[in-house]
Structure formats: structure tokens, C-alpha cells
Amino acid sequence: MVDVGAAISASGPEARAAVTLVGTVLVEAIILYVGYGALTNALEPTVRRLIVKE
């Protein structure tokens, strides 16, 4: 397994910026995934009712 801390400290500020960017994008993707899932669960019954017109 790669020692990320050693790789970051040995590679300089460019590598640290790259790891930070990748981490930020990953966290954003997780937040969007959870948010869209919650939104879908909240709105799906209403939208389904409007489409099917029960």
C-alpha cells in the first residue's frame, strides 16, 4: 500500500494541491449523490402521481 503522507511531503506543493483537489471533488460527488437520492425519495411519489394521474 502507498504511504500517502510520505508521497505528499516528498513530492512538494503541486502534489499536495492535486491530492486536495481530488479529495474535494470526491467529497462533492458524495454530497451530490446523497442529496439527489434524498430529493428523489422526497419528490418521486408526487411526480409519479402527476404522471399516472391516479
SULNORBEL-V379877 format. One record per residue. RES is the residue in one letter. PHI is phi in whole degrees, -180 to 180 (* if undefined). Layout:
res={RES:RES}
phi={PHI:PHI}
This chain:
res={M:V:D:V:G:A:A:I:S:A:S:G:P:E:A:R:A:A:V:T:L:V:G:T:V:L:V:E:A:I:I:L:Y:V:G:Y:G:A:L:T:N:A:L:E:P:T:V:R:R:L:I:V:K:E}
phi={*:-85:-84:-64:-60:-68:-66:-68:-69:-83:-93:97:-68:-66:-67:-63:-65:-66:-65:-63:-63:-63:-63:-63:-64:-63:-63:-62:-63:-65:-62:-65:-61:-67:-64:-67:-64:-66:-63:-62:-64:-76:-99:-58:-60:-67:-65:-62:-63:-68:-73:-79:56:-62}
